[in-house]
Amino acid sequence: MEDPIEKYFLENQQCFDRFTFDKIFRFLLTNEFTQEEAKDTIICNCSLSALVFQERIYNDFYLTIKMNEKISEDLLKLKNEVFNSTIPKHIKN
């Protein structure tokens, strides 16, 4: 029988955006990994983009990711900025 964590990594080998990194990181936290173990497991099992590596690992942002959050605060801010810049003003009002 295949280990659920191994199966998860087979489905998530590429991690090129911060949303995916956070999703994988939270999955590991919910499976009783420490923050350091989760970071190391991702580094060893995923192909990471330079942006993800810099923003999440090098800058130690992974230490602020909480298991009970749906989305990290910085990504929520990014999502809102993109929404506000792409949706015409008359539709938002």
FIBALUM-670375 format. One record per atom (N, C-alpha, C): residue in one letter; x, y, z. Coordinates in steps of 0.05 Angstrom, whole numbers, padded with zeros to 5 digits, always signed. Each point is the difference from the previous one (the first is absolute). Layout:
// residues N
aXYZ...
This chain:
// residues 93
m+00017-00024+00000m-00017+00024+00000m+00018+00025+00000e-00009+00020-00016e+00016+00024-00003e-00005+00019+00024d+00022+00012+00010d-00002+00020+00021d-00014+00024-00010p-00019+00012+00015p-00015+00024-00010p+00019+00024-00005i+00021+00002+00016i+00018+00023-00004i+00016-00004-00026e+00009-00025-00005e+00015-00005-00025e-00019+00005-00024k-00024-00009+00002k-00020+00005-00021k-00004+00030-00005y-00002+00015+00022y-00004+00029-00002y+00023+00013-00015f+00025-00009+00006f+00023+00012-00013f+00002-00009-00029l-00009-00023-00007l-00001-00008-00028l-00018+00018-00016e-00022+00009+00013e-00019+00018-00014e+00009+00029+00001n+00019+00007+00017n+00008+00028+00004n+00031+00002-00001q+00012-00010-00020q+00029+00000-00003q+00010+00028-00008q-00016+00015-00014q+00009+00027-00009q-00013+00021+00017c+00016+00017+00011c-00010+00021+00017c+00011+00027-00010f-00014+00012-00019f+00009+00024-00013f-00013+00025+00009d-00020-00002+00019d-00013+00024+00009d-00004-00002+00031r-00003+00023+00012r-00002+00001+00029r-00026-00013+00010f-00021+00000-00015f-00025-00013+00008f+00004-00030+00003t+00014-00012-00019t+00005-00029+00001t+00019-00006+00023f+00020+00015+00004f+00019-00004+00023f-00016-00001+00026d-00017+00021+00003d-00015+00002+00025d-00019-00024+00004k-00012-00009-00022k-00018-00023+00001k+00015-00025+00009i+00023-00005-00012i+00016-00023+00007i+00010+00002+00029f+00009+00024+00007f+00010+00005+00027f-00021-00005+00021r-00024+00010-00005r-00022-00005+00019r-00008-00030+00002f+00001-00013-00023f-00006-00029+00000f+00020-00014+00018l+00025+00007-00001l+00020-00013+00017l-00004+00007+00029l-00007+00025+00006l-00006+00008+00028l-00023-00016+00011t-00021-00004-00016t-00023-00016+00009t+00007-00029+00004n+00022-00009-00012n+00010-00027+00004n+00022-00002+00020e+00000+00019+00019e+00018+00000+00023e+00029+00005-00006f+00006+00013-00022f+00028+00009-00005f+00004+00026+00014t+00025+00004+00010t+00007+00027+00010t+00004+00018-00024q+00003+00026+00005q+00005+00019-00022q+00026-00007-00014e+00021-00006+00016e+00026-00007-00012e-00002-00026-00017e-00014-00020+00011e-00003-00025-00014e-00015+00004-00026a-00021+00016+00001a-00016+00006-00024a+00016+00014-00021k+00016+00020+00008k+00017+00015-00018k+00020-00020-00013d+00013-00016+00016d+00021-00018-00010d-00013-00021-00019t-00024-00009+00007t-00013-00020-00017t-00007+00011-00027i-00009+00025+00000i-00007+00013-00025i+00025+00004-00017i+00022+00009+00012i+00025+00005-00014i+00009-00027-00013c-00002-00021+00014c+00009-00026-00009c-00018-00013-00021n-00025+00007+00000n-00020-00015-00017n-00013+00017-00022c+00005+00026-00001c-00013+00017-00019c+00020+00016-00017s-00008+00005-00024s+00015+00019-00016s-00012+00028+00006l+00017+00018+00009l-00009+00026+00009l+00009+00022-00020s-00017+00020-00004s+00009+00023-00016s+00017+00018+00018a+00015+00017-00013a+00017+00019+00015a-00017+00018+00017l-00023+00009-00010l-00018+00017+00016l-00009-00015+00026v-00009-00024-00003v-00009-00016+00024v+00023-00003+00019f+00024-00008-00010f+00022-00004+00018f+00007+00026+00015q+00002+00022-00015q+00007+00025+00013q-00021+00010+00020e-00025+00001-00010e-00022+00011+00017e-00008-00017+00023r+00002-00026-00003r-00010-00018+00022r+00022-00012+00017i+00022-00007-00013i+00021-00014+00015i+00023+00019+00008y+00013+00013-00019y+00022+00017+00006y-00007+00023+00020n-00024+00012-00004n-00009+00021+00017n-00014-00010+00025d+00000-00026+00005d-00012-00012+00023d-00030+00004+00003f-00014+00006-00022f-00029+00005+00002f-00015-00026+00009y+00012-00023-00007y-00013-00025+00008y-00006-00001+00030l+00016+00014+00016l-00004+00000+00029l-00026+00014+00008t-00011+00016-00017t-00025+00015+00006t-00025-00015-00010i+00003-00021-00015i-00023-00014-00011i-00013-00017+00022k-00026+00004+00003k-00015-00014+00021k-00018-00021-00012m-00002-00022+00014m-00016-00022-00009m-00030+00007-00004n-00010+00017+00018n-00029+00006-00001n-00008+00022-00019e+00019+00012-00014e-00007+00021-00020e-00006-00014-00027k-00019+00012-00014k-00006-00010-00027k+00020+00012-00020i+00008+00025+00005i+00018+00014-00018i+00017+00019+00016s+00025+00002-00006s+00018+00017+00014s-00007+00029-00005e+00006+00017+00019e-00007+00028-00001e+00012+00014-00025d+00025-00006-00006d+00012+00013-00023d-00013-00008-00026l-00009-00025-00002l-00013-00010-00024l-00029+00011-00002l-00012+00004+00022l-00027+00012+00000l+00002+00029-00010k+00020+00014+00009k+00005+00027-00009k+00005+00001-00030l+00017-00019-00010l+00006-00002-00029l-00026-00006-00016k-00015-00019+00010k-00025-00008-00013k-00019+00024-00002n-00003+00015+00021n-00017+00024+00000n+00010+00022-00019e+00027+00003-00001e+00011+00020-00019e-00005-00008-00029v+00003-00025-00006v-00005-00010-00027v-00030+00004-00007f-00017-00008+00019f-00029+00003-00005f-00007+00029-00005n+00010+00017+00018n-00007+00029-00003n+00011+00013-00025s+00022-00010-00010s+00012+00012-00024s-00011-00012-00025t-00013-00023+00001t-00010-00012-00025t-00030+00002-00003i-00015+00004+00021i-00029+00002-00002i-00008+00029-00004p-00015+00006-00021p-00007+00028-00005p-00016+00011+00024k+00005+00026+00005k-00013+00013+00023k-00030-00002+00000h-00013+00002-00023h-00029-00001+00000h-00011-00027+00008i+00015-00021-00003i-00009-00027+00008i+00003-00003+00031k+00021+00012+00011k+00005-00002+00029k-00021+00015+00016n-00010+00021-00011n-00019+00017+00014n-00027-00011-00003
